[in-house]
Amino acid sequence: MFGHVTKLFGGVVGSRDVAVRLLQEGHLVGVIPGGLEETFHHMSGLGSRAYEVHWDSFWSGKPRAGVAAVAIAGGPGVKVLPCFVDGGEEMRWNPFFDAWTLLRLDRAWGALVRAAPRPLGDALLYVALFSWLGLSLLSVPVPGRATGHIGRPVEVREGETEEELSLRMRAEMQRLVWEVRGEGAVARDYARALRL
């Protein structure tokens, strides 16, 4: 379904092979990395740290490097432009999510999922995901302003590993977030979003 909508707006269905081919042809490639793991961060102990860059794998703890792999495959000199939306986390308020975080149930749930054997942990992860999706429908829209920001380019270096590039991209992304929001400001701030 999303593939058809993407194509309708001139995009392509995302895959690493397609992204690498487009980079090698000289096109700009926009990627929104993430997925299930990023969604789960708010349910697993990081809900109070919405503006902290979370690029470590929930399961392995290693830096996630999919975007870095695409950039490296594009060759030395490919530039990655980190972007983020200030105020994006404050565009809706959900009493269930805030209570979950305030009571530290997010940390307890995350610890339980990580401690469980992998098939059970996966099942618990999906319980959290579907709960999150269902409860998201009860969010209250907040009339705050969201502003997009683009960071300094992170250029692929000759011989650089995926992990090295991923760590540099992560550092630039966090630098950008803190430059805009103030160093160490990782929590949602609804009053700030309404003033932006």
Secondary structure in CASP SS format (residue, H / E / C, confidence):
PFRMAT SS
TARGET T0000
AUTHOR 0000-0000-0000
METHOD secondary structure of the structure
MODEL  1
M C 1.00
F H 1.00
G H 1.00
H H 1.00
V H 1.00
T H 1.00
K H 1.00
L H 1.00
F C 1.00
G C 1.00
G C 1.00
V C 1.00
V C 1.00
G C 1.00
S C 1.00
R H 1.00
D H 1.00
V H 1.00
A H 1.00
V H 1.00
R H 1.00
L H 1.00
L H 1.00
Q H 1.00
E C 1.00
G C 1.00
H C 1.00
L C 1.00
V C 1.00
G C 1.00
V C 1.00
I C 1.00
P C 1.00
G C 1.00
G C 1.00
L H 1.00
E H 1.00
E H 1.00
T H 1.00
F H 1.00
H H 1.00
H C 1.00
M C 1.00
S C 1.00
G C 1.00
L C 1.00
G C 1.00
S C 1.00
R C 1.00
A C 1.00
Y C 1.00
E C 1.00
V C 1.00
H C 1.00
W C 1.00
D E 1.00
S C 1.00
F C 1.00
W C 1.00
S C 1.00
G C 1.00
K C 1.00
P E 1.00
R C 1.00
A C 1.00
G H 1.00
V H 1.00
A H 1.00
A H 1.00
V H 1.00
A H 1.00
I H 1.00
A H 1.00
G H 1.00
G C 1.00
P C 1.00
G C 1.00
V C 1.00
K E 1.00
V E 1.00
L C 1.00
P C 1.00
C E 1.00
F E 1.00
V E 1.00
D E 1.00
G C 1.00
G H 1.00
E H 1.00
E H 1.00
M C 1.00
R E 1.00
W E 1.00
N C 1.00
P H 1.00
F H 1.00
F H 1.00
D H 1.00
A H 1.00
W H 1.00
T H 1.00
L H 1.00
L C 1.00
R C 1.00
L H 1.00
D H 1.00
R H 1.00
A H 1.00
W H 1.00
G H 1.00
A H 1.00
L H 1.00
V H 1.00
R H 1.00
A H 1.00
A C 1.00
P C 1.00
R H 1.00
P H 1.00
L H 1.00
G H 1.00
D H 1.00
A H 1.00
L H 1.00
L H 1.00
Y H 1.00
V H 1.00
A H 1.00
L H 1.00
F H 1.00
S H 1.00
W H 1.00
L H 1.00
G H 1.00
L H 1.00
S H 1.00
L C 1.00
L C 1.00
S C 1.00
V E 1.00
P E 1.00
V C 1.00
P C 1.00
G C 1.00
R C 1.00
A C 1.00
T E 1.00
G E 1.00
H E 1.00
I E 1.00
G C 1.00
R C 1.00
P C 1.00
V E 1.00
E E 1.00
V C 1.00
R C 1.00
E C 1.00
G C 1.00
E C 1.00
T C 1.00
E H 1.00
E H 1.00
E H 1.00
L H 1.00
S H 1.00
L H 1.00
R H 1.00
M H 1.00
R H 1.00
A H 1.00
E H 1.00
M H 1.00
Q H 1.00
R H 1.00
L H 1.00
V H 1.00
W H 1.00
E H 1.00
V H 1.00
R H 1.00
G C 1.00
E C 1.00
G C 1.00
A C 1.00
V C 1.00
A C 1.00
R C 1.00
D C 1.00
Y H 1.00
A H 1.00
R H 1.00
A H 1.00
L H 1.00
R H 1.00
L C 1.00
END
